[in-house]
Amino acid sequence: MAVFAAFFPQLLSPHDPYQQNLLRRLALPSFAGGPEGYLLGTDQLGRDILSRIIYGARMTLLISVAAVAFSCIIGTCVGMIAGYNGGRTDAVVLRLIDMQLAFPVVLLVIAVVAVLGPSVPTLILVLGISGWPQFARIIRAAVISVRGQEYIEAARAIGANPVRIIFRHIGPNVLSATIVFATFELSRMILMEATLSFLGLGVQPPTPTWGGMISEGQKYISISWPASVFPGIAIAVTILSINMLGDVLRDALDPRLSKGEPR
């Protein structure tokens, strides 16, 4: 549903997410006695919360998916090269990974965004850079487990180029690990984007984002709870759905699990 809302928000949104109506500000949901037509109520400017959640899905998923794709490309390439070459190359990559993982990710992202300024390209770049070490570690381990297989030795014996071996023979065998981890990493990116928007370092108002809606609504939580609660529920449900998808993909792509072997 979140994906459909991101692509076609105009088909689901009952109102204009930017339209203000101060006469209906901080209204309760219609099912709780609020005005008709505002299923989840309105925010401090009288804007429809449901419409803003629907349109917020587009920006949240755009940034998160792009950041995961960016970190996946970098981490996969680095991990495959490090795992295949081993030796000094592997040692250097591991030290770089350890250096970045030793620094708190949230503080690193906040610091960079605060310096460069909040914008969509900056968020994608910073979140993507923050996620490549996890991909690199997983792909490196997967490459090490397959680089000694007979078909890899056969490719070396016939003089295949290392680049061809990495991307033509090893790559398809570690693709399943990449896909499964990318789904779980997407959940983390959504949470990171919401955190930055909550702190005012994400996409700037009036563009709706789930984290930004929680930040705006928490100031009025004592008199109107929907403005913060429903965007939070949207984040929780989306992350839960993505994690469930990751579990399904892991079971489907792992040959041991698909044959009914114990985990």
PEWOVEN-V785468 format. One record per backbone hydrogen bond with DSSP energy under -0.5 kcal/mol. CO is the residue of the C=O (numbers start at 0). NH is the residue of the N-H. If there is no record, write none. Layout:
co & nh
CO & NH
CO & NH
//
This chain:
co & nh
0 & 4
1 & 5
2 & 6
3 & 7
7 & 10
7 & 11
8 & 11
8 & 12
15 & 18
20 & 23
21 & 24
23 & 26
26 & 41
28 & 31
28 & 33
29 & 32
34 & 37
36 & 38
37 & 29
37 & 40
38 & 30
40 & 48
42 & 25
42 & 45
44 & 20
46 & 42
47 & 51
48 & 52
49 & 53
50 & 54
51 & 55
52 & 56
53 & 57
54 & 57
54 & 58
55 & 59
56 & 60
57 & 61
58 & 62
59 & 63
60 & 64
61 & 65
62 & 66
63 & 67
64 & 68
65 & 69
66 & 70
67 & 71
68 & 72
69 & 73
70 & 74
71 & 75
72 & 76
73 & 77
74 & 78
75 & 79
76 & 80
77 & 81
78 & 82
79 & 83
80 & 84
81 & 85
85 & 88
85 & 89
86 & 90
87 & 91
88 & 92
89 & 93
90 & 94
91 & 95
92 & 96
93 & 97
94 & 98
95 & 99
96 & 100
97 & 101
98 & 102
99 & 102
103 & 107
104 & 108
105 & 109
106 & 110
107 & 111
108 & 112
109 & 113
110 & 114
111 & 115
112 & 116
118 & 122
119 & 123
120 & 124
121 & 125
122 & 126
123 & 127
124 & 128
125 & 129
126 & 130
127 & 130
127 & 131
130 & 134
131 & 135
132 & 136
133 & 137
134 & 138
135 & 139
136 & 140
137 & 141
138 & 142
139 & 143
140 & 144
141 & 145
142 & 145
142 & 146
145 & 148
148 & 151
148 & 152
149 & 153
150 & 154
151 & 155
152 & 156
153 & 157
154 & 159
155 & 158
160 & 164
161 & 165
162 & 166
163 & 167
163 & 168
164 & 168
164 & 169
165 & 170
169 & 172
169 & 173
170 & 173
170 & 174
173 & 177
174 & 178
175 & 179
176 & 180
177 & 181
178 & 182
179 & 183
180 & 184
181 & 185
182 & 186
183 & 187
184 & 188
185 & 189
186 & 190
187 & 191
188 & 192
189 & 193
190 & 194
191 & 195
192 & 196
193 & 197
194 & 198
195 & 200
195 & 201
196 & 199
203 & 206
208 & 212
209 & 213
210 & 214
211 & 215
212 & 216
213 & 217
215 & 218
216 & 219
217 & 220
219 & 222
219 & 223
224 & 227
224 & 228
225 & 229
227 & 231
228 & 232
229 & 233
230 & 234
231 & 235
232 & 236
233 & 237
234 & 238
235 & 239
236 & 240
237 & 241
238 & 242
239 & 243
240 & 244
241 & 245
242 & 246
243 & 247
244 & 248
245 & 249
246 & 250
247 & 251
248 & 252
249 & 253
252 & 254
253 & 257
254 & 258
255 & 260
256 & 259
//
